[in-house]
């Protein structure tokens, strides 16, 4: 284990526990305290729109993210909100550091960056997703450090994305949007980035809690919903301009992100298009987040275990 990985694991404050079949629970948040645990989560605060023309400002206000009845509740509100125009990673530029922007919605984006990051393991999140045209909840991961270069050369792992759930969809079962997506981003720095992904129907009920996860080993990532695999990517399907190792860029520590975006290219380009301004606030609820590994450190290849942990 590297020194950096050890520091991140210790910072998480997690006690290891057994999940069966060799998995050890290395980090979790059950959201059973009175407030968001800032030793585990930081907030991204900006109105950048994620580079996707999303319509929200992310804040660290309790109105947008709070613990309620043992759950993390991320709330998107339709309200004019002003904040930094660029994400923290771009504010080394003096002009960008001073720039502000105003958006029509507010929401929250929680990250474990600087608190906890992992290389390989099983990651699961039990969550209930919002519905409506323009909603874009996501559970995903970014590299703790961009070792192989700027996005997407160092990779991105999208555990769960859903857009426009519950909206009319002629090609969907039951005539309403019920699909979830699991995707990898890789390749070179934008605009030479690439991606591969799959989608599947979210099991009923659409408005209930489901467990979204990945089993991530060296050279292979499996996506699951409610413990059932629905997509697999292997190293021959991805690459990075920053290294020749076939496992790269998905062989380094990644941190976790939970957010609820409004609008943006993916959401507004699907469904009935655009953003439905009715029905706000929109809420994403997270019951728990759990990270298992098959070793005693934050960098353990679990290829011998696969997805037998459920």
C-alpha positions as CSV (number, residue, x, y, z in Angstrom):
1,X,0.0,0.0,0.0
2,X,1.3,3.4,-0.9
3,X,1.7,6.1,1.8
4,X,-1.0,8.2,0.1
5,X,-3.5,5.3,0.1
6,X,-2.8,4.6,3.8
7,X,-3.5,8.2,4.7
8,X,-6.8,8.2,2.8
9,X,-7.9,5.0,4.4
10,X,-7.0,6.2,7.9
11,X,-8.8,9.5,7.2
12,X,-12.0,7.6,6.4
13,X,-12.2,6.4,10.0
14,X,-13.8,3.1,8.9
15,X,-13.6,-0.1,10.9
16,X,-13.1,-3.2,8.7
17,X,-15.9,-5.8,8.8
18,X,-16.8,-8.9,7.0
19,X,-19.3,-9.0,4.1
20,X,-18.8,-12.7,3.3
21,X,-16.8,-14.5,0.6
22,X,-13.7,-12.7,1.5
23,X,-14.9,-9.1,1.3
24,X,-14.0,-6.8,4.1
25,X,-16.0,-3.6,4.7
26,X,-13.3,-0.9,4.6
27,X,-15.4,2.3,4.5
28,X,-19.0,3.2,4.9
29,X,-21.5,6.0,5.8
30,X,-24.8,4.9,7.2
31,X,-25.9,8.6,7.6
32,X,-27.1,7.9,11.2
33,X,-25.6,11.0,12.8
34,X,-27.2,14.4,13.2
35,X,-25.3,16.0,10.3
36,X,-23.2,15.2,7.3
37,X,-19.9,13.8,8.4
38,X,-17.3,16.3,7.1
39,X,-14.5,13.9,7.9
40,X,-15.9,11.7,5.1
41,X,-17.5,14.2,2.7
42,X,-16.5,17.6,1.2
43,X,-18.7,19.7,-1.0
44,X,-18.0,21.1,-4.5
45,X,-19.4,24.7,-4.5
46,X,-19.7,26.2,-8.0
47,X,-22.0,27.2,-10.8
48,X,-19.8,25.6,-13.5
49,X,-22.4,23.2,-14.8
50,X,-20.0,20.3,-15.0
51,X,-18.9,21.2,-18.5
52,X,-22.3,19.9,-19.6
53,X,-24.3,23.2,-19.5
54,X,-26.2,22.0,-16.4
55,X,-28.5,24.5,-14.9
56,X,-27.6,24.3,-11.2
57,X,-25.3,25.9,-8.8
58,X,-23.9,23.5,-6.3
59,X,-23.8,24.7,-2.7
60,X,-22.9,23.4,0.8
61,X,-26.1,24.7,2.3
62,X,-28.3,22.5,4.5
63,X,-31.2,23.3,2.2
64,X,-29.5,21.3,-0.6
65,X,-27.9,18.5,1.4
66,X,-28.7,17.3,4.9
67,X,-29.3,14.2,7.1
68,X,-33.0,13.4,7.6
69,X,-34.3,10.3,9.3
70,X,-31.0,8.4,8.8
71,X,-30.6,9.3,5.1
72,X,-28.6,11.8,3.1
73,X,-31.1,14.0,1.3
74,X,-29.8,15.9,-1.7
75,X,-32.4,18.5,-2.8
76,X,-32.5,20.4,-6.1
77,X,-34.5,23.7,-5.8
78,X,-35.8,26.0,-8.5
79,X,-34.3,29.3,-7.2
80,X,-31.8,31.8,-8.6
81,X,-28.5,31.1,-7.1
82,X,-25.1,32.8,-7.5
83,X,-21.7,31.3,-6.9
84,X,-18.2,30.7,-8.3
85,X,-18.3,30.3,-12.1
86,X,-15.6,27.7,-12.2
87,X,-14.8,24.6,-10.2
88,X,-12.0,24.7,-7.5
89,X,-9.6,22.8,-9.8
90,X,-9.7,25.8,-12.3
91,X,-9.4,28.6,-9.8
92,X,-5.7,28.7,-9.9
93,X,-6.2,31.2,-12.7
94,X,-6.8,34.6,-11.1
95,X,-9.6,35.6,-13.5
96,X,-11.4,32.4,-13.0
97,X,-11.0,32.6,-9.2
98,X,-12.9,35.9,-9.2
99,X,-15.6,35.0,-11.8
100,X,-19.2,34.3,-10.6
101,X,-22.3,33.0,-12.3
102,X,-26.0,32.8,-11.6
103,X,-28.1,29.8,-12.4
104,X,-31.9,29.0,-12.0
105,X,-31.4,26.0,-9.7
106,X,-29.5,25.0,-6.6
107,X,-28.4,21.5,-5.6
108,X,-25.5,19.7,-4.0
109,X,-22.5,17.6,-5.0
110,X,-20.7,15.6,-2.2
111,X,-17.2,14.2,-2.7
112,X,-14.8,12.0,-0.7
113,X,-11.9,13.7,-2.5
114,X,-9.1,14.2,0.0
115,X,-10.9,12.0,2.6
116,X,-11.0,8.6,1.0
117,X,-10.2,6.9,-2.3
118,X,-9.8,3.4,-3.4
119,X,-8.2,1.2,-6.1
120,X,-10.4,-1.9,-6.8
121,X,-13.1,-3.3,-4.6
122,X,-16.9,-3.5,-4.4
123,X,-18.8,-0.2,-4.0
124,X,-22.5,0.0,-3.4
125,X,-24.9,2.8,-2.7
126,X,-28.6,2.3,-1.6
127,X,-30.5,5.2,-3.1
128,X,-33.9,6.5,-4.2
129,X,-33.8,8.6,-7.4
130,X,-35.9,11.6,-8.4
131,X,-38.1,11.7,-11.4
132,X,-39.0,14.3,-14.1
133,X,-37.7,15.8,-17.3
134,X,-34.2,17.3,-16.7
135,X,-33.3,15.4,-13.5
136,X,-29.9,13.8,-13.6
137,X,-28.8,12.1,-10.4
138,X,-25.4,10.4,-10.4
139,X,-23.2,8.2,-8.3
140,X,-19.7,8.2,-9.8
141,X,-15.9,8.3,-9.3
142,X,-13.0,10.5,-10.5
143,X,-9.2,9.9,-10.0
144,X,-7.8,11.3,-6.8
145,X,-4.9,12.6,-8.8
146,X,-4.9,13.0,-12.6
147,X,-1.8,10.8,-13.0
148,X,-2.4,10.0,-16.7
149,X,-3.4,13.5,-17.7
150,X,-6.5,15.8,-17.7
151,X,-10.0,14.5,-18.2
152,X,-10.6,11.9,-19.6
153,X,-7.1,10.5,-19.9
154,X,-7.1,9.6,-16.1
155,X,-10.5,8.0,-16.3
156,X,-14.0,8.4,-14.9
157,X,-16.2,5.6,-13.5
158,X,-20.0,6.3,-13.6
159,X,-21.6,3.8,-11.3
160,X,-25.1,5.2,-11.8
161,X,-26.6,7.8,-14.0
162,X,-30.3,8.3,-14.6
163,X,-32.0,11.0,-16.7
164,X,-35.7,11.9,-16.9
165,X,-37.0,8.9,-14.9
166,X,-40.8,8.6,-15.1
167,X,-41.1,10.7,-18.3
168,X,-43.0,9.5,-21.3
169,X,-40.8,7.1,-23.4
170,X,-42.2,5.1,-26.3
171,X,-39.2,2.7,-26.4
172,X,-39.2,2.0,-22.7
173,X,-41.1,-0.8,-20.8
174,X,-44.5,0.6,-19.7
175,X,-44.1,3.7,-21.8
176,X,-42.1,5.7,-19.2
177,X,-38.4,6.3,-18.9
178,X,-36.9,3.6,-16.6
179,X,-33.3,3.2,-17.8
180,X,-30.1,3.6,-15.7
181,X,-26.6,3.9,-17.2
182,X,-23.2,2.6,-16.2
183,X,-20.3,4.2,-18.2
184,X,-16.5,4.5,-18.4
185,X,-14.8,7.6,-19.7
186,X,-11.1,7.3,-20.8
187,X,-8.8,7.8,-23.8
188,X,-7.1,11.2,-24.2
189,X,-7.7,14.7,-22.8
190,X,-10.8,16.4,-24.1
191,X,-11.7,16.5,-27.0
192,X,-9.9,13.2,-27.6
193,X,-11.9,11.5,-24.9
194,X,-13.8,8.2,-25.4
195,X,-16.5,6.4,-23.5
196,X,-18.2,3.0,-23.3
197,X,-21.4,2.2,-21.4
198,X,-24.5,0.1,-21.0
199,X,-28.0,0.7,-19.8
200,X,-30.6,-1.4,-18.2
201,X,-34.2,-1.1,-16.9
202,X,-34.4,-0.1,-13.3
203,X,-36.4,-2.8,-11.5
204,X,-39.7,-1.8,-10.1
205,X,-40.6,0.2,-8.2
206,X,-39.3,3.2,-10.0
207,X,-39.8,5.4,-6.9
208,X,-38.3,2.9,-4.5
209,X,-34.8,2.4,-3.0
210,X,-32.3,0.3,-5.1
211,X,-28.7,-0.7,-4.6
212,X,-26.4,0.6,-7.3
213,X,-22.9,-0.8,-7.4
214,X,-19.7,-1.9,-9.2
215,X,-17.2,-4.7,-8.6
216,X,-13.9,-3.3,-9.7
217,X,-10.8,-5.5,-10.2
218,X,-7.7,-5.1,-12.2
219,X,-8.7,-5.1,-15.8
220,X,-12.4,-5.6,-15.2
221,X,-15.4,-3.6,-13.9
222,X,-18.9,-5.1,-13.4
223,X,-22.0,-2.9,-12.8
224,X,-24.8,-4.2,-10.6
225,X,-28.3,-3.1,-9.6
226,X,-29.9,-4.8,-6.5
227,X,-26.9,-7.2,-6.5
228,X,-27.5,-8.4,-10.1
229,X,-24.8,-7.8,-12.8
230,X,-26.0,-6.0,-15.9
231,X,-22.8,-4.8,-17.6
232,X,-19.1,-5.6,-17.8
233,X,-16.1,-3.8,-19.2
234,X,-12.6,-5.3,-19.6
235,X,-9.2,-3.7,-20.1
236,X,-9.2,-4.4,-23.9
237,X,-12.1,-2.0,-24.2
238,X,-10.4,1.0,-22.6
239,X,-7.2,2.9,-22.9
240,X,-5.4,6.0,-22.0
241,X,-3.0,8.3,-23.8
242,X,-1.0,8.6,-20.6
243,X,0.3,5.0,-20.3
244,X,0.7,1.8,-22.2
245,X,-0.4,-0.5,-19.3
246,X,-3.6,-2.2,-20.3
247,X,-5.1,-1.7,-16.9
248,X,-4.6,2.1,-17.0
249,X,-6.3,4.4,-16.3
250,X,-8.5,2.3,-14.0
251,X,-5.6,1.1,-11.8
252,X,-5.2,4.1,-9.5
253,X,-7.2,5.5,-6.5
254,X,-10.6,7.0,-7.3
255,X,-12.8,9.0,-5.0
256,X,-16.6,8.9,-4.8
257,X,-19.1,11.6,-5.9
258,X,-22.9,11.9,-5.2
259,X,-24.8,14.6,-6.9
260,X,-28.1,15.7,-8.4
261,X,-27.8,17.8,-11.5
262,X,-30.6,19.6,-13.4
263,X,-30.5,19.8,-17.2
264,X,-27.4,19.5,-19.2
265,X,-26.7,17.8,-22.5
266,X,-27.5,14.2,-21.6
267,X,-30.8,15.0,-19.8
268,X,-32.1,17.7,-22.1
269,X,-31.3,15.7,-25.2
270,X,-33.4,12.8,-24.2
271,X,-37.0,12.2,-23.2
272,X,-39.3,15.1,-24.2
273,X,-36.2,17.4,-24.3
274,X,-35.3,20.4,-22.1
275,X,-36.2,20.8,-18.4
276,X,-39.7,20.6,-16.9
277,X,-39.7,23.5,-14.4
278,X,-42.7,22.0,-12.4
279,X,-42.6,19.7,-9.4
280,X,-39.7,21.2,-7.5
281,X,-38.0,20.6,-5.2
282,X,-36.5,17.3,-6.5
283,X,-35.0,14.9,-4.0
284,X,-32.3,12.2,-4.2
285,X,-32.1,10.1,-1.0
286,X,-29.1,8.0,-0.1
287,X,-29.6,5.4,2.7
288,X,-26.0,4.2,2.9
289,X,-22.7,4.0,1.1
290,X,-20.4,1.0,1.5
291,X,-17.0,0.1,0.2
292,X,-15.6,-3.5,0.5
293,X,-12.2,-4.8,-0.4
294,X,-10.6,-8.2,-0.4
295,X,-7.4,-7.1,1.4
296,X,-6.3,-5.0,4.3
297,X,-5.4,-1.9,2.4
298,X,-6.9,0.6,0.0
299,X,-5.2,-0.9,-3.1
300,X,-6.2,-4.6,-3.3
301,X,-6.9,-6.5,-6.5
302,X,-10.1,-8.6,-6.0
303,X,-9.9,-10.5,-9.2
304,X,-10.0,-13.8,-7.4
305,X,-13.3,-12.9,-5.8
306,X,-15.2,-11.3,-8.6
307,X,-18.8,-10.4,-7.8
308,X,-19.5,-13.2,-5.3
309,X,-19.8,-10.8,-2.4
310,X,-23.6,-10.6,-2.7
